[in-house]
Structures are given as structure tokens and as C-alpha cells.
Amino acid sequence: MKFSKLFKINEDRSLYPPLNSEGKVDIDLRSHKYVKLWHGPQHPGITGNMSLELTLLGDEIMDCETHVGYLHRGFEKLMERRKWIQCFPIVCRITVPEPDFNEYCFAAGVEELAGIEIPETAQWLRTLTLEMARLQSYLMWIGGQAGSLGMGIIGQWSNYCRDLVLDRFEELTGGRIYHMYIIPGGVRGLLPDGFEARMEETLKTIEEFMVDIDRVMFNNAVFKKRTVGMGYIDPKWIYQFGITGPNARAAGIPDDVRKKYPYLKYPELDFEPVVGKDSDIYTRADVRRRDLLLSVDLIRQILAKMPKDGDFKASTPNVLHWQIPAGETFIRSECTRGEFAYYIVSDGSEYPRRINVRGPSYTHAVALLEKMIINTNLADVAGLMTSLHTYPPEIER
Amino acid sequence: MNTLLDNIKTVFPNAEVWTQRKGLYHMSIPKEQLVTLVTHLKEVEGYLHLVQLTAVDWIEKNQFQLTYILNNPNKRIDVMVKTFIPRDNPTMETIHHLWEQAATYQRELREMFGIDFPGSPRVDKPFILEGWDNIPPYRRDFDTKKYAEETYFPRPGRETHDPKEYMKKKLYPDEI
């Protein structure tokens, strides 16, 4: 069937304003043809507080500008005034859904600069925490994606599953959202008694719910009709716009930091990056669903392979007087949204000189979204935005 | 010997290059040649992915360090390209024609460090801070504590401790 028939796109563009030499529309608000609309910052279809300034012609988006700044707390500046160990409880606050990637990148950077080798058990425990964080972040996202397209029930199921993972986090680290578990030098503790059995129970529940979610969401005619062919990312844009993570993998680029730049214990685990090929909202959702199931599998592998006791923290100098040798480093990891990286500069004092966070949403939510959103329908904006899995706090830091 | 570093040394004799660890190289180059080097890395050496663009304030040397982190997705190598620019009226050439997302990074650097990138799209538009009239806040001479004390009011009944002294008292009470 012809594309335009399937999606009822009006091919006659003669009523629309002509494009100028830059390929954009000259918008004259006084012509009464256009409407300005703020999508956000408080909108259920937005993941976090960020707003899109939309210019509409009828239902169609002619221009979009991303506005951030609603969550700015100046973390990078705060850290310059704090000792290295005082930064440790700050970094996890940068991204709420998966704070562990911040903790890992910060700790690994400090260890590299200070020349500390962490024990084997600590590496396994770190890998486990990162995979658990990925699992719960995807569970939160799947509810958001379904909710933005009008399926509220999926969010209730997936948030129930996420809560179970948070219970396991509470057992392991003492915290539900912010764990402060991956400390420079190792981790803060070993697995509690009976953790594996309870984790297995949780994973089974999640797998059962994922079967239901697959049937209700991914086989849903309305979901398919609204998402297949919608929000296409051209594979040529991948490096032009700095697209990483599931958004790039859905375009057929098998870029997964876990596989490409192996860190921690990922080389010892058996997995292949999840790749899609159609690069639309549906494929991105499907890549994330399969990545979620991969995380379930990886957690099982980790728990089967890891040593259950042993040293979990390398000895570090007195953290109150810890002077990190001068130098700079760059540490990356794969979070649910893409490549998450820390650039750390030390001048040899007790305080960091500069810590810069590379959040993947930085490129996805501004340059890419502003381009993709043009000529889409107003009703699809929330679904399109959620499909990029943007997360504003990591843009503002 | 490493071919990339040799190539760069031949084409750009002014550049300093060194290796930190496997897959992470450093390059330092004068400001005027930076965009040429970055373009060379992208077009010739295959460093297609701009990972990060950020600045470090070396106030004691009166310099800003600009760091461009590039990645070669095929060879799996990262390169940190660095340049130093003076802290007074800092300007730098824009690279938004090479990567679309660079415009966003440059807009943030303009706002947070006051580094100008003439020609970069929307570079003068506020990105995070709206209506900011102080010096750019990520510069070292911007005192966050002073700003907070002038702008906000402390809640009554709240104690603050110097963390170093407080932890010393708590952990080693006998030594005092």
C-alpha cells in the first residue's frame, strides 16, 4: 500500500507556506496562520521538566525550540567546591532514573587518576548494579512511552515491576532511588543473604509482565498505526547529530559501549547488542523492550558467575585529605539512553578542578528533536519525544 | 609506533601528542589551527563522533582550556583535542558546520564561561539561565557561596558545619 494512503498524509502541499533558501518556513505570526504553543514544562507527555516552544500551522508543527533550565542545580559547579569524597553523594543526583551510571563513571575516573585497582567482587557487584539500574529505567520508560500514546495501564504494570527492582536495590544498598553504592575504591557492601532467590523471583515476575506488555502494547493495532513509520532517524544522522544508544541501534548501527569499549565484567558475559533496522518509534520501542529482556538475562548471568564473598573495597587514603594526582581522564558507559560519559580534570588538590557530564539527552533533546519534530502532528509530539528517551536533568547538570 | 599520532605530527608540526592509555590519546594545538585539526580528524582519520565539548578554567594562568573529545567508531579510539585561549574576551572559531550538536555545546559554553563562538546558531540566546546579569557562573571567580548568601535566605534553626572539622571531631575525638 502507498505510504500516504496508510498514514493519510496530504501530499498536496500547495496550501502550505513555501520554504525559504535554508529549507525552513518564514514564520510571520501576524499573518494569523500560525499558533504558538508551549508543550511543557509540566506536561504528562514529557519525561522530566523541559518545554518545547512549538509553532503550529493547523495541526502540523512548523518550528520547534527546546527550552531547558527548569531543573538546573549547578552540579558541576557545586563539585568544584567540594572534596572528592563529597562529590560522591552529589553525582547520583544528576540523573534520577538511573543514578548508578553517574556513580560508576565518577568512581572509575577517580580510580584511574589515583591509580587504584578495585577487587574482583567489587567489579561484579558494580556490573550487577548497573544492569539493575538499566532494568528499572527501561521499566519506567516503557510506561512513559505507552502513556504518551494513551495506554495508561502499561505504566501501572511497569511501575509495579520497577518497584520490585527498587526493593532489591533497597536490600542491597539501603536506598531506593539514589543508592550511593559505587564508592571510589569499590562498593559499599556485599549481597545480603537470600538476595539471588528474591532477585530471581523479581525477574520472573518482570518476564511474565513483559509477555503481557508485548501482547497489549506491541501487538496493539493503535500503537502500531501511530508508531510504525513515524519519527524516522536517518542512519546518516547518527554521527552528524551525535546519536547514541538505543536510538542509534534502532537505525541498525550496533553501537553498544558494553560491547565496543568493554568495562567492568562485561567481556565475561555472553550477549550481543540489540539492533533494529526500521529506525521509527516502533523499532526504538522494540529495541528497548529487547534490551530490557537482555538486562534480565545479564542479571541472571552475573548472579551465576560472580563470587559471593571476598574483598569488596580497595584501601584508599583517608578520604578527608585525599589528593588526586593531577591529570584528566574520560570514562564512558552505556546507559539506557546512550553513551554516558564523564570528563574529569584534577589539578592535584583536594578538590576537583572540573567534572563535566556528557548526558546522551544533550544531543537527542535539542539538535535532533528540533529537526525530527518538523512536519509531525501535534498529537504525536509526546510519543516522538518519549521515543528518544530524553531526560532533561542531564542536559542542565 | 602509533600511526595516527605520527600522521598528526607530520601534518601539524605545532601539535603536541601523547598517549594516556590504550584507546585514549591527547593532542594539544594552538587556537588558530584547532578547527583545521578537528576537520582533518573528522574527514581524513575517521573521527566521526563528537562526544563532548567543554572548557576548563585555569584562572591562575589566565587561560581557558577547551577540550574537544572525538571518537573513531571503527577503530574505537578517543582523542582529546585541547587548546588554550586567553581568559579576557575569549573567542573561538565555531565547529557547528561539522557537527549539528556542537551548536548546543557552544551555546552552553557562551552562557556558562562567556566564551564567544561567532557565527554559531543561537549562541547569544539564553540556554539554561534566563535573565542572568552576573559574570558567567562556571568561571572560577564566580563565588557560588556569596551569590547564594546575597540571593537566598537561610532557614532559621539550621546549623552548618565545616565538613572537615566536623568529621574530624566525629571520627577522631581523642586527637583534638
Contacts between the chains, C-beta under 8 A, distances in Angstrom:
chain1	res1	chain2	res2	distance
A	68	B	127	7.1
A	68	B	128	6.1
A	69	B	126	7.7
A	69	B	127	7.1
A	69	B	128	4.1
A	69	B	129	6.6
A	69	B	130	6.4
A	72	B	128	5.0
A	72	B	129	7.3
A	74	B	137	6.9
A	74	B	144	7.1
A	76	B	138	6.9
A	77	B	137	6.3
A	77	B	138	5.8
A	77	B	142	7.8
A	77	B	144	5.9
A	78	B	144	7.3
A	80	B	140	7.6
A	81	B	144	6.5
A	81	B	145	7.5
A	83	B	163	7.4
A	83	B	164	7.9
A	86	B	163	6.5
A	112	B	21	7.8
A	239	B	48	3.9
A	239	B	49	5.0
A	239	B	73	7.1
A	239	B	99	7.8
A	240	B	99	6.5
A	240	B	100	5.8
A	241	B	99	7.5
A	241	B	100	5.0
A	241	B	101	5.7
A	242	B	49	6.5
A	242	B	50	5.8
A	242	B	51	7.4
A	242	B	99	6.5
A	242	B	100	7.8
A	242	B	101	4.5
A	255	B	73	6.6
A	260	B	73	7.9
A	260	B	76	5.9
A	261	B	23	7.3
A	261	B	76	6.3
A	320	B	164	6.0
A	320	B	167	5.8
A	320	B	168	7.3
A	328	B	67	7.7
A	328	B	80	7.3
A	329	B	20	7.1
A	329	B	24	7.7
A	330	B	24	6.4
A	330	B	51	7.9
A	330	B	52	7.7
A	330	B	69	5.9
A	330	B	78	6.1
A	330	B	80	6.5
A	332	B	51	7.6
A	339	B	51	7.0
A	341	B	51	6.2
A	341	B	52	6.5
A	341	B	69	7.8
A	343	B	52	5.8
A	343	B	54	6.1
A	343	B	67	6.7
A	343	B	69	6.7
A	345	B	56	5.3
A	353	B	56	6.3
A	354	B	54	7.5
A	354	B	56	4.5
A	354	B	57	7.4
A	356	B	52	6.7
A	356	B	54	4.3
A	358	B	51	6.1
A	358	B	52	4.6
A	358	B	69	7.9
A	362	B	101	7.2
A	362	B	104	6.6
A	362	B	105	7.8
A	363	B	101	4.2
A	363	B	104	7.3
A	366	B	101	7.2
A	366	B	104	4.7
A	367	B	100	4.5
A	367	B	101	4.5
A	367	B	103	6.9
A	367	B	104	5.8
A	368	B	100	7.8
A	368	B	101	7.8
A	371	B	100	7.6
A	396	B	128	5.4
